[in-house]
Amino acid sequence: MNDNTNFVTPHEMAIQAEYTQKVREMIKDKELKTFVYTLGCQQNEADSERIRGIFLSMGYTLTDDETVADLIMVNTCAIREHAEKRALSVIGRYKHNKARNPNTVIGVCGCMPAQEHRAEQLKHSYHYVDFVFGTGSLHKIPEYVYNALNKGKRIFVKENEKPSIAEGVPVVRESGFKAWVSIMYGCNNFCTYCIVPYVRGRERSRKIEDVLNEVRELVKDGYKDITLLGQNVNSYGKDLEGKPTIADLLKEISKIEGDFWIHLMTSHPKDASSELIDAISKSNKIANHFHLPLQSGSDNVLKRMNRHYDKEKYLSIVKELKEKNEGIVFTTDIIVGFPGESDEDFEKTIDIVKSVEYDSIYTFQFSPRKGTVAYSMENQISDDVKKARFERLNDVQNEISKAKNEAMIGKTVKVLVEGKSKNNENIYSSRTEGNKIVHFESDKDYTGQFINIKIIRADTFALYGEI
């Protein structure tokens, strides 16, 4: 087994269970509340569901009102400078909570404090924060809270070079019908613009049976939409004994009885194999939707990004997916204004967007991240140029999105109902397996259920239909 993967032992989890019980004893009859503030990606959302599960197991009750919370956790993001500034602003306002109630326990976790300079900043400038850790020590929260309640020394965890995977951590899910399931953590790709490998460590996969057991329980509990999470789900299993692949995992999940969708987030093109594409095409459980980050349509830019594929490779994957999965929905990520991106490079990105005809794209203006290779690259692009390219790309995509949505008028689609509209109690919002939003009117509440909707109208960002 790859020596980059550590699994937390049952003995270590038993120690944390003892701390959990000690905290329960300390706070019983006090009716203490906890609040978790989450920034960032789906992986952070999944981590926060486990944080809430741990807090609940220690005897705290959840609250949406941060002003009355006795235990606060800020789960941070570091993907862009703006995310870090926002996290620091949020942490800063909790100084008032500590002033009102000195017994308030405050923790900070996630990607931001995994960077040494941010950990030092929290240590020296945010004296009211009780404990800080990165992304690999979540299972030790009971120990950190116990220490804080006993007025122990502030804890600042330096991330292990070989982060661990812990099974058996309790979960409190945000939804009763949509779920995140992390199948792996970390990243080995070192794209030159990305901080993730530095803050989440190397790739490490959960054991296939542990993933299957979690999915089985979710299906048993009525979950309808399950997203398998990883920085690069396509490289799942490379560190495990026997080297099971993502295709192997999907084949096993597809054997689970029940009516549910499986989504993948996120796939890296360099590892999108024919075996994976075949597994998707042969399963009625895997959503007919593939999120395949492009980042740039220029081979020159892709090389400087260290993406390990070129335009030809990318388009061959798209072609194979379309040939084997009729009507598949494509979405992607694109960065504009990467250092050295010329007008010609940008036009190549526009060409691929028009060629692939994505249903939607997630567009980002390049944001230099301290600690990455691209941070110090020459030929940085001005904000004005980045903004202009950003707007043009979105204009091109919006035309494509509108045309693809209008082509669905008259068709009947299966949707998962997500809930009532905030503005009209008879209007409900739902999503197709391709993640398209569908609004419809109903006197009956179908939230959390699959139903069929006939599309009668469409605009750029949503579809409208009737049962």
SEDOPA-589137 format. One record per residue (C-alpha): x, z, y; residue in one letter; residue number from 1. Coordinates in steps of 0.1 Angstrom, whole numbers, plus 2048, in hexadecimal, padded with zeros to 3 digits. Layout:
+-----+-----+-----+------+------+
:   u :   w :   v : resn : resi :
+-----+-----+-----+------+------+
:   X :   Z :   Y :    A :  NUM :
...
+-----+-----+-----+------+------+
END
This chain:
+-----+-----+-----+------+------+
:   u :   w :   v : resn : resi :
+-----+-----+-----+------+------+
: 800 : 800 : 800 :    M :    1 :
: 80C : 7F8 : 823 :    N :    2 :
: 81F : 815 : 832 :    D :    3 :
: 80F : 80F : 853 :    N :    4 :
: 7EE : 81D : 845 :    T :    5 :
: 7E8 : 842 : 843 :    N :    6 :
: 7C8 : 851 : 834 :    F :    7 :
: 7BF : 874 : 83F :    V :    8 :
: 7C0 : 88A : 820 :    T :    9 :
: 7A2 : 89F : 814 :    P :   10 :
: 7B7 : 8BD : 81B :    H :   11 :
: 7BB : 8B3 : 840 :    E :   12 :
: 796 : 8AD : 843 :    M :   13 :
: 78F : 8CF : 833 :    A :   14 :
: 7A4 : 8DF : 84E :    I :   15 :
: 78F : 8CE : 869 :    Q :   16 :
: 770 : 8D9 : 857 :    A :   17 :
: 77C : 8FD : 85A :    E :   18 :
: 781 : 8F8 : 880 :    Y :   19 :
: 75E : 8E9 : 882 :    T :   20 :
: 750 : 909 : 872 :    Q :   21 :
: 765 : 91F : 889 :    K :   22 :
: 757 : 90D : 8A7 :    V :   23 :
: 733 : 910 : 89A :    R :   24 :
: 738 : 936 : 896 :    E :   25 :
: 747 : 939 : 8B9 :    M :   26 :
: 72B : 926 : 8CB :    I :   27 :
: 70C : 930 : 8B6 :    K :   28 :
: 6EF : 93D : 8CB :    D :   29 :
: 6FF : 92F : 8EA :    K :   30 :
: 6EC : 90D : 8EA :    E :   31 :
: 70A : 8FA : 8F7 :    L :   32 :
: 707 : 8D5 : 900 :    K :   33 :
: 71E : 8B7 : 8FD :    T :   34 :
: 721 : 896 : 90F :    F :   35 :
: 736 : 878 : 905 :    V :   36 :
: 73F : 85D : 91F :    Y :   37 :
: 74A : 83C : 90F :    T :   38 :
: 75D : 81F : 91F :    L :   39 :
: 768 : 7FF : 90F :    G :   40 :
: 762 : 7EB : 8EF :    C :   41 :
: 74C : 7EE : 8D0 :    Q :   42 :
: 768 : 801 : 8BF :    Q :   43 :
: 767 : 81B : 8DA :    N :   44 :
: 741 : 81D : 8D6 :    E :   45 :
: 746 : 822 : 8B0 :    A :   46 :
: 760 : 83D : 8B7 :    D :   47 :
: 748 : 84F : 8CE :    S :   48 :
: 72D : 84F : 8B4 :    E :   49 :
: 745 : 863 : 89E :    R :   50 :
: 74F : 87A : 8BB :    I :   51 :
: 72B : 882 : 8C0 :    R :   52 :
: 727 : 888 : 89A :    G :   53 :
: 744 : 8A1 : 89B :    I :   54 :
: 736 : 8B3 : 8B9 :    F :   55 :
: 714 : 8B6 : 8A9 :    L :   56 :
: 724 : 8C3 : 889 :    S :   57 :
: 735 : 8DF : 89E :    M :   58 :
: 714 : 8EB : 8AB :    G :   59 :
: 711 : 8DA : 8CC :    Y :   60 :
: 6F2 : 8C7 : 8D7 :    T :   61 :
: 6F4 : 8A5 : 8E8 :    L :   62 :
: 6EA : 8A0 : 90C :    T :   63 :
: 6E8 : 882 : 923 :    D :   64 :
: 6EE : 898 : 941 :    D :   65 :
: 713 : 89C : 947 :    E :   66 :
: 70D : 8B7 : 961 :    T :   67 :
: 701 : 8D0 : 948 :    V :   68 :
: 719 : 8C8 : 92C :    A :   69 :
: 730 : 8E4 : 91E :    D :   70 :
: 745 : 8CB : 90B :    L :   71 :
: 74E : 8A9 : 91A :    I :   72 :
: 762 : 88C : 90A :    M :   73 :
: 76D : 86D : 91C :    V :   74 :
: 774 : 851 : 904 :    N :   75 :
: 78A : 839 : 918 :    T :   76 :
: 793 : 814 : 919 :    C :   77 :
: 7B4 : 804 : 923 :    A :   78 :
: 7AD : 7DF : 91F :    I :   79 :
: 7AE : 7D9 : 945 :    R :   80 :
: 7BA : 7EC : 963 :    E :   81 :
: 797 : 7EF : 970 :    H :   82 :
: 78C : 802 : 950 :    A :   83 :
: 7A8 : 81B : 954 :    E :   84 :
: 7A0 : 821 : 979 :    K :   85 :
: 77B : 826 : 96F :    R :   86 :
: 785 : 83F : 954 :    A :   87 :
: 79A : 853 : 96C :    L :   88 :
: 77E : 854 : 985 :    S :   89 :
: 766 : 861 : 96A :    V :   90 :
: 77F : 87B : 95F :    I :   91 :
: 784 : 885 : 983 :    G :   92 :
: 760 : 88E : 989 :    R :   93 :
: 760 : 8A7 : 96C :    Y :   94 :
: 776 : 8BD : 981 :    K :   95 :
: 756 : 8C9 : 990 :    H :   96 :
: 747 : 8D2 : 96E :    N :   97 :
: 765 : 8E8 : 968 :    K :   98 :
: 762 : 8F8 : 98A :    A :   99 :
: 73D : 901 : 983 :    R :  100 :
: 744 : 90D : 960 :    N :  101 :
: 769 : 915 : 957 :    P :  102 :
: 75F : 917 : 933 :    N :  103 :
: 757 : 8F2 : 932 :    T :  104 :
: 76D : 8DF : 919 :    V :  105 :
: 779 : 8BD : 924 :    I :  106 :
: 78B : 8A3 : 90D :    G :  107 :
: 798 : 880 : 913 :    V :  108 :
: 79E : 867 : 8F7 :    C :  109 :
: 7A0 : 842 : 8EF :    G :  110 :
: 7B8 : 827 : 8F9 :    C :  111 :
: 7C2 : 832 : 91C :    M :  112 :
: 7D4 : 852 : 913 :    P :  113 :
: 7E6 : 841 : 8F7 :    A :  114 :
: 7FC : 833 : 912 :    Q :  115 :
: 817 : 84D : 91B :    E :  116 :
: 814 : 848 : 940 :    H :  117 :
: 7EF : 84F : 940 :    R :  118 :
: 7F3 : 86D : 929 :    A :  119 :
: 80C : 87B : 942 :    E :  120 :
: 7F5 : 874 : 95F :    Q :  121 :
: 7D9 : 887 : 94D :    L :  122 :
: 7F0 : 8A4 : 945 :    K :  123 :
: 7FD : 8A9 : 969 :    H :  124 :
: 7E1 : 89D : 97F :    S :  125 :
: 7C2 : 8A8 : 96C :    Y :  126 :
: 7C8 : 8CC : 964 :    H :  127 :
: 7A5 : 8D3 : 95A :    Y :  128 :
: 7A7 : 8BC : 93C :    V :  129 :
: 7AB : 8D1 : 91C :    D :  130 :
: 7B6 : 8B7 : 902 :    F :  131 :
: 7C1 : 893 : 901 :    V :  132 :
: 7C7 : 87C : 8E4 :    F :  133 :
: 7C7 : 856 : 8DE :    G :  134 :
: 7B5 : 843 : 8C2 :    T :  135 :
: 7C4 : 851 : 8A2 :    G :  136 :
: 7BB : 876 : 8A3 :    S :  137 :
: 795 : 876 : 8A7 :    L :  138 :
: 790 : 88A : 886 :    H :  139 :
: 7A4 : 8A7 : 895 :    K :  140 :
: 78B : 8AD : 8B2 :    I :  141 :
: 77E : 8CE : 8A2 :    P :  142 :
: 7A1 : 8DC : 8A4 :    E :  143 :
: 7A5 : 8D2 : 8C8 :    Y :  144 :
: 783 : 8E0 : 8D2 :    V :  145 :
: 78A : 901 : 8C0 :    Y :  146 :
: 7AB : 904 : 8D2 :    N :  147 :
: 79A : 8FD : 8F4 :    A :  148 :
: 77F : 917 : 8EE :    L :  149 :
: 79A : 930 : 8E6 :    N :  150 :
: 7AC : 928 : 907 :    K :  151 :
: 7CA : 91B : 8F4 :    G :  152 :
: 7E4 : 904 : 904 :    K :  153 :
: 7D8 : 8E2 : 90F :    R :  154 :
: 7DD : 8C8 : 8F4 :    I :  155 :
: 7ED : 8A6 : 8FA :    F :  156 :
: 7F0 : 893 : 8D9 :    V :  157 :
: 80B : 879 : 8D7 :    K :  158 :
: 7FE : 85D : 8C2 :    E :  159 :
: 80E : 859 : 8A0 :    N :  160 :
: 820 : 838 : 89A :    E :  161 :
: 80B : 836 : 87A :    K :  162 :
: 7E8 : 83F : 884 :    P :  163 :
: 7D1 : 84C : 869 :    S :  164 :
: 7AF : 842 : 85B :    I :  165 :
: 797 : 85F : 855 :    A :  166 :
: 778 : 85C : 83F :    E :  167 :
: 75B : 874 : 83F :    G :  168 :
: 759 : 879 : 865 :    V :  169 :
: 734 : 87F : 86E :    P :  170 :
: 723 : 865 : 883 :    V :  171 :
: 706 : 866 : 89C :    V :  172 :
: 6FC : 842 : 8A2 :    R :  173 :
: 6ED : 835 : 8C2 :    E :  174 :
: 6D4 : 820 : 8B1 :    S :  175 :
: 6BE : 824 : 892 :    G :  176 :
: 6C0 : 7FF : 888 :    F :  177 :
: 6E1 : 7F1 : 896 :    K :  178 :
: 702 : 800 : 88A :    A :  179 :
: 728 : 7FB : 88F :    W :  180 :
: 73E : 7FE : 870 :    V :  181 :
: 763 : 7FF : 877 :    S :  182 :
: 775 : 7EE : 85A :    I :  183 :
: 798 : 7EF : 869 :    M :  184 :
: 7AB : 7FC : 887 :    Y :  185 :
: 7C8 : 7F0 : 89C :    G :  186 :
: 7D8 : 7CE : 8A0 :    C :  187 :
: 7F8 : 7BC : 896 :    N :  188 :
: 7F4 : 79D : 8AC :    N :  189 :
: 805 : 7A8 : 8CC :    F :  190 :
: 7F4 : 78E : 8E2 :    C :  191 :
: 809 : 78F : 902 :    T :  192 :
: 7EB : 799 : 918 :    Y :  193 :
: 7DE : 7B5 : 902 :    C :  194 :
: 7E5 : 7DA : 902 :    I :  195 :
: 7D1 : 7E1 : 8E1 :    V :  196 :
: 7EF : 7E1 : 8C8 :    P :  197 :
: 800 : 7FA : 8DE :    Y :  198 :
: 7E3 : 812 : 8E1 :    V :  199 :
: 7D2 : 80E : 8BF :    R :  200 :
: 7F0 : 809 : 8A9 :    G :  201 :
: 7F6 : 7F2 : 88C :    R :  202 :
: 7DA : 7E3 : 877 :    E :  203 :
: 7CD : 7FA : 85D :    R :  204 :
: 7AE : 7F4 : 847 :    S :  205 :
: 795 : 80B : 838 :    R :  206 :
: 792 : 809 : 812 :    K :  207 :
: 778 : 7F0 : 807 :    I :  208 :
: 763 : 809 : 7F4 :    E :  209 :
: 761 : 820 : 813 :    D :  210 :
: 754 : 803 : 828 :    V :  211 :
: 73B : 7FA : 80D :    L :  212 :
: 72E : 81D : 80A :    N :  213 :
: 728 : 81F : 82F :    E :  214 :
: 716 : 7FE : 830 :    V :  215 :
: 700 : 808 : 812 :    R :  216 :
: 6F6 : 828 : 823 :    E :  217 :
: 6ED : 816 : 843 :    L :  218 :
: 6D8 : 7FD : 830 :    V :  219 :
: 6C7 : 819 : 81D :    K :  220 :
: 6BF : 82A : 83E :    D :  221 :
: 6AF : 80A : 84B :    G :  222 :
: 6CA : 7FB : 861 :    Y :  223 :
: 6C5 : 7D6 : 867 :    K :  224 :
: 6E3 : 7CB : 87B :    D :  225 :
: 705 : 7D6 : 870 :    I :  226 :
: 724 : 7CB : 883 :    T :  227 :
: 746 : 7CD : 871 :    L :  228 :
: 760 : 7D7 : 88B :    L :  229 :
: 785 : 7D1 : 88E :    G :  230 :
: 79D : 7C4 : 8A7 :    Q :  231 :
: 7A2 : 7A7 : 88E :    N :  232 :
: 78A : 7AA : 872 :    V :  233 :
: 798 : 78A : 862 :    N :  234 :
: 7B8 : 79C : 859 :    S :  235 :
: 7A5 : 7B8 : 847 :    Y :  236 :
: 7B5 : 7C5 : 827 :    G :  237 :
: 7D9 : 7B8 : 82C :    K :  238 :
: 7E5 : 7DC : 82B :    D :  239 :
: 7D1 : 7E8 : 80D :    L :  240 :
: 7DA : 7E9 : 7E9 :    E :  241 :
: 7CF : 7C9 : 7D8 :    G :  242 :
: 7CC : 7B9 : 7FB :    K :  243 :
: 7A6 : 7B3 : 7FB :    P :  244 :
: 79C : 79A : 816 :    T :  245 :
: 77F : 79A : 82F :    I :  246 :
: 76F : 780 : 819 :    A :  247 :
: 771 : 798 : 7FC :    D :  248 :
: 760 : 7B3 : 811 :    L :  249 :
: 745 : 79C : 81D :    L :  250 :
: 73D : 790 : 7F9 :    K :  251 :
: 739 : 7B4 : 7EE :    E :  252 :
: 723 : 7BD : 80C :    I :  253 :
: 70E : 79F : 805 :    S :  254 :
: 705 : 7AE : 7E3 :    K :  255 :
: 6F4 : 7CC : 7F3 :    I :  256 :
: 6CF : 7C9 : 7F1 :    E :  257 :
: 6BA : 7CA : 811 :    G :  258 :
: 6B1 : 7B6 : 82F :    D :  259 :
: 6CD : 7B9 : 848 :    F :  260 :
: 6E6 : 7A5 : 85D :    W :  261 :
: 70C : 7A9 : 85D :    I :  262 :
: 720 : 79F : 87C :    H :  263 :
: 746 : 79D : 880 :    L :  264 :
: 758 : 7A9 : 89F :    M :  265 :
: 772 : 79C : 8A6 :    T :  266 :
: 781 : 77F : 893 :    S :  267 :
: 7A3 : 771 : 89B :    H :  268 :
: 7A7 : 74B : 896 :    P :  269 :
: 7C9 : 74D : 885 :    K :  270 :
: 7B9 : 760 : 868 :    D :  271 :
: 798 : 74D : 866 :    A :  272 :
: 79C : 740 : 842 :    S :  273 :
: 787 : 728 : 82E :    S :  274 :
: 780 : 744 : 816 :    E :  275 :
: 770 : 758 : 832 :    L :  276 :
: 75C : 73A : 83E :    I :  277 :
: 750 : 734 : 81A :    D :  278 :
: 746 : 759 : 817 :    A :  279 :
: 731 : 756 : 836 :    I :  280 :
: 720 : 735 : 82B :    S :  281 :
: 716 : 743 : 809 :    K :  282 :
: 707 : 764 : 816 :    S :  283 :
: 6E4 : 769 : 824 :    N :  284 :
: 6EF : 78B : 831 :    K :  285 :
: 70A : 77F : 849 :    I :  286 :
: 6FC : 775 : 86B :    A :  287 :
: 700 : 750 : 873 :    N :  288 :
: 715 : 759 : 891 :    H :  289 :
: 73A : 758 : 895 :    F :  290 :
: 74D : 767 : 8B3 :    H :  291 :
: 76E : 754 : 8B4 :    L :  292 :
: 783 : 75C : 8D2 :    P :  293 :
: 794 : 73E : 8E1 :    L :  294 :
: 7A5 : 74E : 900 :    Q :  295 :
: 7B2 : 72C : 90B :    S :  296 :
: 7AF : 707 : 902 :    G :  297 :
: 7D3 : 6FF : 90B :    S :  298 :
: 7ED : 700 : 8F0 :    D :  299 :
: 807 : 70A : 90A :    N :  300 :
: 7F3 : 728 : 916 :    V :  301 :
: 7EA : 732 : 8F2 :    L :  302 :
: 80F : 732 : 8E9 :    K :  303 :
: 817 : 748 : 907 :    R :  304 :
: 7FB : 75F : 8FD :    M :  305 :
: 80A : 761 : 8DA :    N :  306 :
: 7E9 : 758 : 8CA :    R :  307 :
: 7F9 : 747 : 8AB :    H :  308 :
: 7E1 : 729 : 8AA :    Y :  309 :
: 7DC : 709 : 8BF :    D :  310 :
: 7BF : 6F4 : 8CA :    K :  311 :
: 7BF : 6DF : 8AA :    E :  312 :
: 7BE : 6FE : 894 :    K :  313 :
: 7A2 : 70E : 8A8 :    Y :  314 :
: 78C : 6EF : 8A8 :    L :  315 :
: 792 : 6EA : 882 :    S :  316 :
: 783 : 70D : 87C :    I :  317 :
: 765 : 705 : 892 :    V :  318 :
: 760 : 6E4 : 87F :    K :  319 :
: 761 : 6F5 : 85D :    E :  320 :
: 749 : 711 : 869 :    L :  321 :
: 730 : 6F7 : 876 :    K :  322 :
: 732 : 6E2 : 856 :    E :  323 :
: 72C : 6FF : 83F :    K :  324 :
: 713 : 713 : 855 :    N :  325 :
: 6F8 : 6FE : 864 :    E :  326 :
: 6EC : 70A : 886 :    G :  327 :
: 708 : 724 : 889 :    I :  328 :
: 70B : 735 : 8AB :    V :  329 :
: 72D : 736 : 8BB :    F :  330 :
: 738 : 74F : 8D6 :    T :  331 :
: 75B : 754 : 8E3 :    T :  332 :
: 773 : 766 : 8FB :    D :  333 :
: 786 : 753 : 916 :    I :  334 :
: 7A0 : 75F : 92E :    I :  335 :
: 7A5 : 74B : 94E :    V :  336 :
: 7C3 : 74E : 965 :    G :  337 :
: 7DD : 757 : 94B :    F :  338 :
: 800 : 756 : 95A :    P :  339 :
: 80C : 732 : 95D :    G :  340 :
: 7E9 : 723 : 956 :    E :  341 :
: 7E8 : 702 : 968 :    S :  342 :
: 7CA : 6EE : 973 :    D :  343 :
: 7D0 : 6D7 : 955 :    E :  344 :
: 7D1 : 6F6 : 93D :    D :  345 :
: 7B0 : 702 : 94B :    F :  346 :
: 7A0 : 6E0 : 947 :    E :  347 :
: 7AA : 6E1 : 922 :    K :  348 :
: 796 : 701 : 91F :    T :  349 :
: 778 : 6F0 : 92F :    I :  350 :
: 77B : 6D3 : 917 :    D :  351 :
: 77A : 6EB : 8F9 :    I :  352 :
: 75C : 6FD : 907 :    V :  353 :
: 749 : 6DC : 90A :    K :  354 :
: 755 : 6D1 : 8E8 :    S :  355 :
: 74C : 6F0 : 8D4 :    V :  356 :
: 72C : 6F7 : 8E8 :    E :  357 :
: 72C : 71D : 8E6 :    Y :  358 :
: 70B : 72F : 8E9 :    D :  359 :
: 71C : 748 : 900 :    S :  360 :
: 73F : 752 : 90B :    I :  361 :
: 74F : 772 : 918 :    Y :  362 :
: 765 : 768 : 935 :    T :  363 :
: 781 : 77D : 943 :    F :  364 :
: 799 : 779 : 960 :    Q :  365 :
: 7BC : 781 : 955 :    F :  366 :
: 7C4 : 7A5 : 95D :    S :  367 :
: 7E9 : 7AF : 95A :    P :  368 :
: 7EE : 7CE : 944 :    R :  369 :
: 80C : 7E4 : 948 :    K :  370 :
: 81F : 7E5 : 927 :    G :  371 :
: 816 : 7C1 : 91C :    T :  372 :
: 82D : 7A3 : 91D :    V :  373 :
: 815 : 790 : 934 :    A :  374 :
: 817 : 7AC : 94E :    Y :  375 :
: 83A : 7A0 : 959 :    S :  376 :
: 836 : 77A : 953 :    M :  377 :
: 83E : 763 : 96F :    E :  378 :
: 825 : 74B : 980 :    N :  379 :
: 808 : 765 : 983 :    Q :  380 :
: 7E8 : 754 : 98E :    I :  381 :
: 7D8 : 75E : 9AF :    S :  382 :
: 7B7 : 771 : 9AF :    D :  383 :
: 7A6 : 754 : 9C2 :    D :  384 :
: 7B0 : 73B : 9A8 :    V :  385 :
: 7A6 : 752 : 98C :    K :  386 :
: 784 : 757 : 99C :    K :  387 :
: 77E : 732 : 9A2 :    A :  388 :
: 787 : 72A : 97E :    R :  389 :
: 771 : 746 : 971 :    F :  390 :
: 753 : 73A : 985 :    E :  391 :
: 758 : 715 : 97A :    R :  392 :
: 75B : 71F : 955 :    L :  393 :
: 73B : 733 : 957 :    N :  394 :
: 729 : 717 : 969 :    D :  395 :
: 733 : 6FF : 94D :    V :  396 :
: 729 : 718 : 932 :    Q :  397 :
: 708 : 721 : 942 :    N :  398 :
: 6FD : 6FC : 940 :    E :  399 :
: 706 : 6FC : 91B :    I :  400 :
: 6F4 : 71D : 915 :    S :  401 :
: 6D4 : 711 : 926 :    K :  402 :
: 6D4 : 6F0 : 913 :    A :  403 :
: 6D9 : 702 : 8F1 :    K :  404 :
: 6BE : 71B : 8F9 :    N :  405 :
: 6A5 : 700 : 904 :    E :  406 :
: 6AC : 6EE : 8E3 :    A :  407 :
: 69D : 70C : 8D1 :    M :  408 :
: 67B : 708 : 8E2 :    I :  409 :
: 661 : 703 : 8C7 :    G :  410 :
: 676 : 713 : 8AB :    K :  411 :
: 66D : 733 : 899 :    T :  412 :
: 68A : 74C : 896 :    V :  413 :
: 68F : 76D : 885 :    K :  414 :
: 697 : 788 : 89E :    V :  415 :
: 69F : 7AD : 89D :    L :  416 :
: 68A : 7C0 : 8B6 :    V :  417 :
: 69F : 7D7 : 8CC :    E :  418 :
: 684 : 7E7 : 8E2 :    G :  419 :
: 66D : 7E6 : 900 :    K :  420 :
: 676 : 7D6 : 921 :    S :  421 :
: 67D : 7EF : 93C :    K :  422 :
: 666 : 7DC : 954 :    N :  423 :
: 648 : 7D5 : 93E :    N :  424 :
: 63D : 7EA : 921 :    E :  425 :
: 62D : 7CD : 90F :    N :  426 :
: 64D : 7B7 : 910 :    I :  427 :
: 666 : 7BD : 8F5 :    Y :  428 :
: 68A : 7B1 : 8F2 :    S :  429 :
: 69A : 7A5 : 8D1 :    S :  430 :
: 6B8 : 792 : 8C5 :    R :  431 :
: 6BD : 776 : 8AD :    T :  432 :
: 6D9 : 777 : 893 :    E :  433 :
: 6ED : 763 : 8AC :    G :  434 :
: 6E9 : 77F : 8C5 :    N :  435 :
: 6D2 : 76B : 8DC :    K :  436 :
: 6BA : 780 : 8F0 :    I :  437 :
: 695 : 779 : 8E9 :    V :  438 :
: 679 : 788 : 8FE :    H :  439 :
: 655 : 789 : 8F2 :    F :  440 :
: 634 : 79A : 8F8 :    E :  441 :
: 623 : 7B2 : 8DF :    S :  442 :
: 60A : 7CD : 8DE :    D :  443 :
: 61C : 7DB : 8BF :    K :  444 :
: 63E : 7EB : 8BF :    D :  445 :
: 655 : 7DA : 8A6 :    Y :  446 :
: 675 : 7EB : 8B2 :    T :  447 :
: 68F : 7EB : 896 :    G :  448 :
: 67D : 7D1 : 881 :    Q :  449 :
: 683 : 7AC : 879 :    F :  450 :
: 667 : 795 : 885 :    I :  451 :
: 662 : 770 : 88A :    N :  452 :
: 65F : 762 : 8AD :    I :  453 :
: 656 : 73F : 8B8 :    K :  454 :
: 66A : 735 : 8D7 :    I :  455 :
: 654 : 728 : 8F3 :    I :  456 :
: 66C : 72A : 911 :    R :  457 :
: 691 : 72C : 918 :    A :  458 :
: 6A9 : 732 : 934 :    D :  459 :
: 6CF : 735 : 936 :    T :  460 :
: 6D2 : 759 : 92A :    F :  461 :
: 6B2 : 760 : 916 :    A :  462 :
: 697 : 751 : 900 :    L :  463 :
: 671 : 759 : 903 :    Y :  464 :
: 659 : 757 : 8E6 :    G :  465 :
: 63A : 764 : 8D4 :    E :  466 :
: 634 : 774 : 8B3 :    I :  467 :
+-----+-----+-----+------+------+
END
